[in-house]
């Protein structure tokens, strides 16, 4: 997916310089963009009832797009960007149906109750909930419940295929599967390869960036959040790396979170602080700290998994801005925090890789898509 998103960015960067001979994106809202399991997907189906002008304005602000790029060019780029997500949703729906995956009414009541709580809408306030859904999504409570049920099933089948839950049960006839297991031998190999990094870090002067979202967040929501945090030169990570403050670089992300209106999404920018040693950091943050020079820098982006006080499971992204640290003696491999940090880092990187592999396999096996729209 990252390769596809980069292609869209490149399209926007050069959109104002097409000559008459250059290939251009086709016009026509009824154009068939893909065929999935025998069903055609058209341009207009992707647009749906979306307020495209609002989306265009948001993209201009988020990606700092020049005025020479027209609204029409941005709209087409948005549609083709959303096409891949739309196709993958159809394919994941088919996989969920194949294994008869389901989310019970009891589970849905708990999920929707958590969402209402996040919006400060009481469970008994049925009118307030219905009014919110009508204004926000133009859906009735029943329609929204079924849409969320489908989103959750997509996430579940994707996580099974990515190996998050371990080996596939015999009753799950899924052909696409990639293991996510991190073995003790791999952890040891990673430690030996970067042994000099594993020093006892002292007087760690740093800041963290964390973006968390519920594990059952919609596929499209997660894609938009990842894009804003990590993808391209206008992402939060890229801007902080170039010297902007986390607050300034996150302004567009805050607006995106507000526009998405998804309960439970949390942007965390705690104040700069100094930790005396690794005992005051979780393994993921500490692994990021020791991956950087002692003089400071911005870490790579890592995956986060957390459990809230109410039991809600979160996924997300994080990185660390290190200002300085003092290095002590080398840590031993037997240190539990060393192994936990390496294991978390390998797990996060492999999960991202597995998700891309699953998506590419789905597109290759089950969809007919014009090659000009995305590489398969």
Order of alpha helices (4+ residues) and beta strands (2+ residues): alpha-beta-beta-alpha-alpha-alpha-alpha-alpha-alpha-alpha-beta-alpha-alpha-alpha-alpha-beta-beta-alpha-beta-beta-beta-alpha-beta
